[in-house]
């Protein structure tokens, strides 16, 4: 008899004739592999009428189970991997949202370099190491005689709102006229401004004196320093005038030829974080008095402001001591300051 799938199906459902049952049982005892599609786990219990030996039944069930459970294990492994991936992505997204966003280093670096380039100053400097003066011409056509040991510096481009030159030592200037661009020379805390003129400035590096001599035209001379040695002033010079500043003695004079005319005594001193010891010493020299104090009481004391020297010394000292919570006593021309 030909054993077909339909016959095997009817056999497990108990619908075969006795002859068909006999043929199917004979077939089942001879095969080693049983077709998976003919026998499902939920049909196993219905094979009650099949005359199989217990050993053969166990063998067939083991084969069916071996083909089914691996598939389940593979599916479970895939589920585990997928779950782990989801958890990992969730943690990554949480961390990204919590971490502060940093700017791109490359962009910051480029911006920094660009800002640095914008602040670069191109200086042109001339130093005279010879024994005689050296003549140079500035970009605007002005002539400068640089005397031995002196240095002249200026920025490039030279002509901006002002034509500015920085001098150390002695130099003669013959300035090209340009009313729109004042010519300014800075030397040892003093500025000399001209539109078109000729003058000589002497301002040695370590000297306490500055001298400005006007040859032609007109110039404005004023201080730009803020230390104790720089008096506050502003003077207009005429041809032949020589302005002299003595920082050591705080004196300012203007002479013309043989006749010297003292300029009004320095009227004010600008101070910025000046130690009180230096302030008291300067006031002693100016007012010709004695100011005593205990060192440790004023070591950490400073003064910032303007002292007008036409005021009485008593008033000046009273203001300084009050600001610094100090006590002031006077005996004749002697002053004592302490806590």
C-alpha positions, 0 to 999 in steps of 0.5 A, a space after each residue: 500500500 502506498 503511504 501518503 501524507 493524507 493516509 498518515 494524517 488519517 492514521 493519527 486522527 483514528 480514521 484508518 481502516 484495519 488494513 490501513 492501520 497495519 500498513 501505516 504501523 509497518 511504515 512507521 517502524 521502518 523510518 528513522 526521520 519523521 516529517 515535521 509537518 505531519 506531527 505537531 506537539 498539540 496532536 501528540 496526545 491524540 495518537 492513542 490508537 497508534 500501536 507504537 512501542 514506548 521507545 519509538 514514541 519517545 524517539 519520535 517526540 525527542 526529534 520533534 522537540 529538538 527541531 522546535 526548541 532551538 528555534 525558540 532559543 534563537 528567538 529568545 536570544 534575538 529578543 535579549 539582544 534587541 532589548 539590550 540595544 534599546 537600553 543602551 540607546 536610551 542611556 546614550 540619549 539621556 547622557 547627551 541631553 544632560 551634558 552641557 553643549 560645548 563650542 567647537 574648539 576649532 571655531 573658538 581657536 580661529 576666532 581667537 587668532 582673528 582677534 589677535 591679528 586685529 590687535 597687532 601694532 606695527 611699530 617703527 623705531 629708530 635708535 641713534 647709536 652714533 656720536 652725531 645726530 641722525 636725520 630721518 623723515 617721517 611718513 607725513 614728510 616731517 623731519 626729525 634729527 635724532 641725537 646720540 642715544 635717543 630713540 624715536 618710535 611711531 606706529 604704522 600707518 603713521 597718519 591717523 586722527 593724530 600723528 603720534 611719536 614717542 621719544 626717549 632722549 633728545 630730538 629736533 622736529 620740523 613738522 609738516 603742516 596738517 591742520 586735520 591731523 595734529 602732531 603729538 610727541 610723547 616724552 617722559 610723561 609730557 605731550 607736545 602738540 603742534 600743527 606745523 612748527 619746529 621744536 626740540 625736546 630733551 627727555 632722557 630715559 632716567 632723567 627727572 627733567 624734561 625740556 621743550 624748546 620752540 623754534 617756530 610756530 606754536 605748540 601746546 605742552 601738557 603733562 600726561 603722567 599720573 605719578 607723584 613726580 609729574 606736575 599738572 600743567 598745560 602751557 602754550 609756547 611761543 617762538 623762543 620759549 623754553 619750557 623746563 620741568 623739574 620733577 624732583 622739585 616739582 617745578 615748572 618754568 618757561 624762559 625766553 632768551 635770557 629772561 626766565 619767567 616762572 610759571 605758576 606753581 604746580 596747582 595739583 597732583 594726580 594720584 593713583 593708588 599712591 602709598 601714604 608714605 610717598 604722599 606725606 614725603 611729597 607734601 613735606 617737600 612742598 610745604 617745608 614741614 615735618 610729617 611723622 607717622 608710625 610705619 605699621 600704621 600706614 604700610 597698607 594705606 593708599 590714596 587715589 585722587 587729586 591734591 590741590 596744592 593751593 589749599 592749606 596743608 592742614 585741610 589736605 592732611 585732615 582729608 587724607 587721615 579721615 579717609 584712612 581712619 587715622 588720627 592727626 595732631 599738630 605741634 608748630 610745623 610738625 604733624 603726627 599721624 597714627 591710628 
